[in-house]
């Protein structure tokens, strides 16, 4: 993803955390994640960019079947998120 790509953020505060929905304005691709209250907006934007790039990379790899990929490290139980 280009460094200057626009990302639209929707931040919803709930009991103990923030729910952040991020949409890439150019492609319309959307991701969502949770963050603790008090997380600076700059950190939320960075996490949104990183997660959008991660999702885009995973989708492009899935679109190219048959290519050798390194086996993933043992997955965390029940985890589909990225460690930031």
DSSP file (Angstrom, degrees, kcal/mol; ACC not computed):
  #  RESIDUE AA STRUCTURE BP1 BP2  ACC     N-H-->O    O-->H-N    N-H-->O    O-->H-N    TCO  KAPPA ALPHA  PHI   PSI    X-CA   Y-CA   Z-CA
    1    1 A X              0   0    0      0, 0.0     2,-0.1     0, 0.0    52,-0.0   0.000 360.0 360.0 360.0 138.9    0.0    0.0    0.0
    2    2 A X    >   -     0   0    0      1,-0.1     3,-1.5     2,-0.1     0, 0.0  -0.370 360.0-125.5 -66.9 146.7    1.3    3.4   -0.8
    3    3 A X  T 3  S+     0   0    0      1,-0.3    -1,-0.1    -2,-0.1    46,-0.0   0.761 109.1  50.5 -66.5 -24.2    2.3    5.5    2.2
    4    4 A X  T 3  S+     0   0    0      2,-0.1    -1,-0.3     0, 0.0     2,-0.1   0.287  78.9 130.1 -99.0  11.7    0.0    8.4    1.1
    5    5 A X    <   -     0   0    0     -3,-1.5     2,-0.3     1,-0.1    44,-0.0  -0.394  61.9-116.0 -65.6 139.7   -3.1    6.2    0.7
    6    6 A X        -     0   0    0     -2,-0.1    19,-2.2    18,-0.0    20,-0.5  -0.596  29.0-167.3 -79.9 136.2   -6.2    7.6    2.4
    7    7 A X  E     -A   24   0A   0     -2,-0.3     2,-0.5    17,-0.2    17,-0.2  -0.994  10.6-147.8-124.6 128.1   -7.7    5.5    5.2
    8    8 A X  E     -A   23   0A   0     15,-2.9    15,-2.4    -2,-0.4     2,-0.4  -0.837  17.8-159.3 -95.3 127.7  -11.1    6.3    6.6
    9    9 A X  E     -A   22   0A   0     -2,-0.5     2,-0.5    13,-0.2    13,-0.2  -0.888  14.9-169.1-111.8 137.8  -11.4    5.4   10.3
   10   10 A X  E     -A   21   0A   0     11,-2.6    11,-2.6    -2,-0.4     2,-0.6  -0.981  13.7-169.2-119.9 115.9  -14.5    4.7   12.3
   11   11 A X  E     -A   20   0A   0     -2,-0.5     2,-0.5     9,-0.2     9,-0.2  -0.926   4.2-173.9-112.3 120.6  -13.7    4.6   16.0
   12   12 A X  E     -A   19   0A   0      7,-2.7     7,-3.0    -2,-0.6     2,-0.4  -0.961  13.8-147.1-116.8 120.4  -16.4    3.4   18.4
   13   13 A X  E     +A   18   0A   0     -2,-0.5     5,-0.2     5,-0.2     2,-0.2  -0.724  25.4 167.8 -88.3 132.1  -15.8    3.5   22.1
   14   14 A X        -     0   0    0      3,-2.6     3,-0.1    -2,-0.4    23,-0.0  -0.562  52.5 -59.2-126.9-165.6  -17.3    0.8   24.3
   15   15 A X  S    S-     0   0    0      1,-0.2     3,-0.1    -2,-0.2    -2,-0.0   0.862 124.0  -3.9 -49.5 -54.1  -16.9   -0.4   27.9
   16   16 A X  S    S+     0   0    0      1,-0.0    21,-0.6    20,-0.0     2,-0.3   0.340 125.8  26.7-127.1   7.9  -13.2   -1.3   27.9
   17   17 A X  E     - B   0  36A   0     19,-0.2    -3,-2.6    -3,-0.1     2,-0.4  -0.947  69.5-104.9-158.7 173.4  -11.9   -0.8   24.4
   18   18 A X  E     -AB  13  35A   0     17,-3.8    17,-2.3    -2,-0.3     2,-0.6  -0.929  22.7-148.5-108.4 135.1  -12.1    1.0   21.1
   19   19 A X  E     -AB  12  34A   0     -7,-3.0    -7,-2.7    -2,-0.4     2,-0.5  -0.931  19.0-164.8-101.6 123.4  -13.5   -0.8   18.0
   20   20 A X  E     -AB  11  33A   0     13,-3.3    13,-2.3    -2,-0.6     2,-0.5  -0.939  11.2-171.3-115.8 122.7  -11.7    0.5   14.9
   21   21 A X  E     -AB  10  32A   0    -11,-2.6   -11,-2.6    -2,-0.5     2,-0.4  -0.957  11.4-168.5-108.4 128.8  -13.0    0.0   11.4
   22   22 A X  E     -AB   9  31A   0      9,-3.0     9,-2.4    -2,-0.5     2,-0.4  -0.968   5.5-169.5-123.3 132.9  -10.6    1.1    8.7
   23   23 A X  E     -AB   8  30A   0    -15,-2.4   -15,-2.9    -2,-0.4     2,-0.7  -0.982  23.4-131.4-123.6 129.0  -11.4    1.4    5.0
   24   24 A X  E  >  -A    7   0A   0      5,-2.7     4,-3.1    -2,-0.4     5,-0.3  -0.701  18.1-150.5 -75.3 116.9   -8.9    2.0    2.2
   25   25 A X  T  4 S+     0   0    0    -19,-2.2    -1,-0.2    -2,-0.7   -18,-0.1   0.797  91.0  51.3 -63.2 -29.7  -10.5    4.9    0.3
   26   26 A X  T  4 S+     0   0    0    -20,-0.5    -1,-0.2     1,-0.1   -19,-0.1   0.892 126.5  18.8 -76.1 -40.1   -8.9    3.8   -3.0
   27   27 A X  T  4 S-     0   0    0     -3,-0.1    -2,-0.2     2,-0.1    -1,-0.1   0.643  91.7-127.2-108.0 -18.4   -9.9    0.1   -3.0
   28   28 A X     <  +     0   0    0     -4,-3.1     2,-0.2     1,-0.3    -3,-0.1   0.544  54.4 153.2  80.5   5.9  -12.8    0.0   -0.5
   29   29 A X        -     0   0    0     -5,-0.3    -5,-2.7    -6,-0.1     2,-0.4  -0.505  27.7-157.3 -72.2 137.1  -11.1   -2.8    1.4
   30   30 A X  E     +B   23   0A   0     -7,-0.2     2,-0.3    -2,-0.2    -7,-0.2  -0.928  17.8 173.5-123.9 141.3  -12.2   -2.9    5.1
   31   31 A X  E     -B   22   0A   0     -9,-2.4    -9,-3.0    -2,-0.4     2,-0.3  -0.933  11.4-158.1-134.5 160.6  -10.6   -4.3    8.2
   32   32 A X  E     +B   21   0A   0     -2,-0.3     2,-0.3   -11,-0.2   -11,-0.2  -0.989  15.0 163.3-140.0 149.4  -11.5   -4.0   11.9
   33   33 A X  E     -B   20   0A   0    -13,-2.3   -13,-3.3    -2,-0.3     2,-0.3  -0.971  30.7-115.3-156.4 167.3   -9.6   -4.4   15.1
   34   34 A X  E     +B   19   0A   0     -2,-0.3     2,-0.3   -15,-0.2   -15,-0.2  -0.818  28.2 178.4-108.4 148.3   -9.8   -3.6   18.8
   35   35 A X  E     -B   18   0A   0    -17,-2.3   -17,-3.8    -2,-0.3     3,-0.1  -0.982  33.4 -97.7-144.8 153.4   -7.5   -1.3   20.8
   36   36 A X  E >   -B   17   0A   0     -2,-0.3     3,-1.4   -19,-0.2   -19,-0.2  -0.343  48.7 -92.2 -69.1 152.8   -7.4   -0.2   24.4
   37   37 A X  T 3  S+     0   0    0    -21,-0.6    -1,-0.1     1,-0.2     3,-0.1  -0.321 112.9  36.0 -56.4 146.3   -8.9    3.2   25.4
   38   38 A X  T 3  S+     0   0    0      1,-0.3     2,-0.3    -3,-0.1    -1,-0.2   0.440  76.6 146.5  87.6  -0.6   -6.3    5.9   25.3
   39   39 A X    <   -     0   0    0     -3,-1.4    -1,-0.3     1,-0.1     5,-0.1  -0.557  55.4-112.6 -68.8 127.0   -4.5    4.6   22.3
   40   40 A X     >  -     0   0    0     -2,-0.3     4,-1.7     1,-0.1     3,-0.5  -0.262  17.0-123.2 -61.0 147.2   -3.2    7.6   20.3
   41   41 A X  H  > S+     0   0    0      1,-0.2     4,-2.5     2,-0.2     5,-0.2   0.853 111.2  60.1 -61.9 -34.4   -4.9    8.2   16.9
   42   42 A X  H  > S+     0   0    0      1,-0.2     4,-2.1     2,-0.2    -1,-0.2   0.889 105.4  48.7 -61.1 -37.7   -1.5    8.1   15.2
   43   43 A X  H  > S+     0   0    0     -3,-0.5     4,-2.6     2,-0.2    -1,-0.2   0.879 109.5  52.1 -68.9 -37.2   -1.0    4.5   16.5
   44   44 A X  H  X S+     0   0    0     -4,-1.7     4,-2.4     2,-0.2    -2,-0.2   0.904 109.8  49.0 -64.8 -40.6   -4.5    3.5   15.3
   45   45 A X  H  X S+     0   0    0     -4,-2.5     4,-2.5     2,-0.2    -2,-0.2   0.920 111.8  49.3 -63.8 -43.5   -3.7    4.9   11.8
   46   46 A X  H  X S+     0   0    0     -4,-2.1     4,-2.5     1,-0.2    -2,-0.2   0.920 112.1  47.8 -62.4 -43.8   -0.4    2.9   11.8
   47   47 A X  H  X S+     0   0    0     -4,-2.6     4,-2.7     2,-0.2    -1,-0.2   0.895 110.9  51.8 -63.3 -39.5   -2.2   -0.3   12.9
   48   48 A X  H  X S+     0   0    0     -4,-2.4     4,-2.6     2,-0.2     5,-0.2   0.931 111.1  47.0 -62.8 -45.5   -4.9    0.2   10.3
   49   49 A X  H  X S+     0   0    0     -4,-2.5     4,-2.4     1,-0.2    -2,-0.2   0.925 114.0  48.2 -60.7 -44.9   -2.2    0.7    7.5
   50   50 A X  H  X S+     0   0    0     -4,-2.5     4,-2.3     1,-0.2    -2,-0.2   0.910 113.1  46.7 -63.7 -42.1   -0.3   -2.4    8.7
   51   51 A X  H  X S+     0   0    0     -4,-2.7     4,-2.7     2,-0.2     5,-0.2   0.903 111.6  50.6 -70.3 -39.5   -3.5   -4.6    8.9
   52   52 A X  H  X S+     0   0    0     -4,-2.6     4,-2.5    -5,-0.2    -1,-0.2   0.918 112.2  47.9 -61.9 -42.0   -4.7   -3.5    5.5
   53   53 A X  H  X S+     0   0    0     -4,-2.4     4,-2.4    -5,-0.2    -2,-0.2   0.906 112.0  50.4 -63.9 -41.2   -1.3   -4.3    4.0
   54   54 A X  H  X S+     0   0    0     -4,-2.3     4,-2.4     2,-0.2    -2,-0.2   0.928 112.2  46.0 -62.0 -46.7   -1.3   -7.7    5.8
   55   55 A X  H  X S+     0   0    0     -4,-2.7     4,-2.4     1,-0.2    -2,-0.2   0.908 112.5  50.7 -64.4 -42.2   -4.8   -8.5    4.5
   56   56 A X  H  X S+     0   0    0     -4,-2.5     4,-2.2    -5,-0.2    -1,-0.2   0.908 110.9  48.9 -62.6 -41.6   -3.8   -7.4    1.0
   57   57 A X  H  X S+     0   0    0     -4,-2.4     4,-2.1     2,-0.2    -2,-0.2   0.923 111.2  49.6 -64.5 -44.0   -0.7   -9.6    1.0
   58   58 A X  H  X S+     0   0    0     -4,-2.4     4,-2.0     1,-0.2    -2,-0.2   0.903 111.8  48.7 -62.0 -41.8   -2.6  -12.6    2.3
   59   59 A X  H  X S+     0   0    0     -4,-2.4     4,-1.5     1,-0.2    -1,-0.2   0.884 110.0  50.9 -67.1 -37.8   -5.3  -12.2   -0.4
   60   60 A X  H  < S+     0   0    0     -4,-2.2     4,-0.5     1,-0.2    -1,-0.2   0.876 110.6  49.5 -68.9 -34.5   -2.6  -11.9   -3.2
   61   61 A X  H >< S+     0   0    0     -4,-2.1     3,-0.9     1,-0.2     6,-0.2   0.885 109.8  51.0 -68.3 -37.9   -0.9  -15.0   -2.0
   62   62 A X  H 3< S+     0   0    0     -4,-2.0     3,-0.3     1,-0.2    -1,-0.2   0.795 104.3  58.8 -68.6 -27.3   -4.2  -16.9   -1.9
   63   63 A X  T 3< S+     0   0    0     -4,-1.5     2,-0.6     1,-0.2    -1,-0.2   0.632 100.4  60.5 -76.1 -13.1   -4.9  -15.7   -5.5
   64   64 A X  S X  S-     0   0    0     -3,-0.9     3,-1.0    -4,-0.5    -1,-0.2  -0.649  76.8-176.0-114.1  73.6   -1.7  -17.4   -6.7
   65   65 A X  T 3   +     0   0    0     -2,-0.6     3,-0.1    -3,-0.3    -3,-0.1  -0.290  61.6  37.5 -68.5 155.3   -2.2  -21.1   -5.9
   66   66 A X  T 3  S+     0   0    0      1,-0.3     2,-0.3     3,-0.0    -1,-0.2   0.292  81.1 124.3  91.6 -10.7    0.6  -23.6   -6.4
   67   67 A X    <   -     0   0    0     -3,-1.0     2,-0.4    -6,-0.2    -1,-0.3  -0.623  69.3-108.7 -83.3 143.2    3.5  -21.3   -5.4
   68   68 A X        -     0   0    0     -2,-0.3     2,-0.4    -3,-0.1    -1,-0.1  -0.548  40.3-175.9 -72.1 126.3    5.7  -22.6   -2.7
   69   69 A X        -     0   0    0     -2,-0.4     2,-0.1     3,-0.0     3,-0.1  -0.941  31.9-106.2-120.7 146.3    5.2  -20.7    0.5
   70   70 A X        -     0   0    0     -2,-0.4     3,-0.1     1,-0.1     2,-0.0  -0.468  47.6-100.2 -66.0 139.5    7.2  -21.2    3.7
   71   71 A X        -     0   0    0     -2,-0.1    -1,-0.1     1,-0.1     3,-0.1  -0.359  41.8-111.1 -62.8 140.8    5.1  -23.0    6.3
   72   72 A X        -     0   0    0      1,-0.1     3,-0.1    -3,-0.1    -1,-0.1  -0.353  34.5 -99.7 -69.6 150.8    3.6  -20.7    8.8
   73   73 A X        -     0   0    0      1,-0.2    -1,-0.1    -3,-0.1     3,-0.1  -0.296  63.7 -68.3 -62.8 158.3    4.8  -20.8   12.3
   74   74 A X        -     0   0    0      1,-0.1    -1,-0.2    -3,-0.1    -3,-0.0  -0.282  64.7-117.9 -54.2 124.8    2.6  -22.8   14.6
   75   75 A X        -     0   0    0     -3,-0.1     2,-0.2     1,-0.1    -1,-0.1  -0.261  22.3-108.9 -68.8 150.6   -0.6  -20.7   14.9
   76   76 A X    >   -     0   0    0      3,-0.2     3,-2.0     1,-0.1     2,-0.2  -0.529  49.6 -88.2 -73.2 145.2   -1.7  -19.3   18.2
   77   77 A X  T 3  S-     0   0    0      1,-0.3    -1,-0.1    -2,-0.2     3,-0.1  -0.359 106.8 -11.3 -59.1 121.0   -4.8  -21.1   19.5
   78   78 A X  T 3  S+     0   0    0      1,-0.2     2,-0.5    -2,-0.2    -1,-0.3   0.545 102.1 140.0  70.3   7.0   -7.9  -19.4   18.1
   79   79 A X    <   +     0   0    0     -3,-2.0    -1,-0.2     1,-0.1    -3,-0.2  -0.727  19.5 154.0 -95.0 128.7   -5.8  -16.5   16.8
   80   80 A X        +     0   0    0     -2,-0.5    -1,-0.1    -3,-0.1     2,-0.1   0.248  54.2  95.1-121.6   5.6   -6.5  -14.9   13.4
   81   81 A X  S    S-     0   0    0      1,-0.1     2,-0.3   -48,-0.0   -48,-0.0  -0.392  73.4-114.3 -95.1 172.0   -5.0  -11.5   14.4
   82   82 A X        -     0   0    0     -2,-0.1     2,-0.6     2,-0.0    -2,-0.1  -0.784  26.0-119.1-102.7 151.6   -1.6  -10.0   13.9
   83   83 A X              0   0    0     -2,-0.3     0, 0.0     1,-0.1     0, 0.0  -0.804 360.0 360.0 -91.3 123.3    0.7   -9.1   16.7
   84   84 A X              0   0    0     -2,-0.6    -1,-0.1     0, 0.0   -34,-0.0   0.388 360.0 360.0-108.0 360.0    1.4   -5.4   16.8
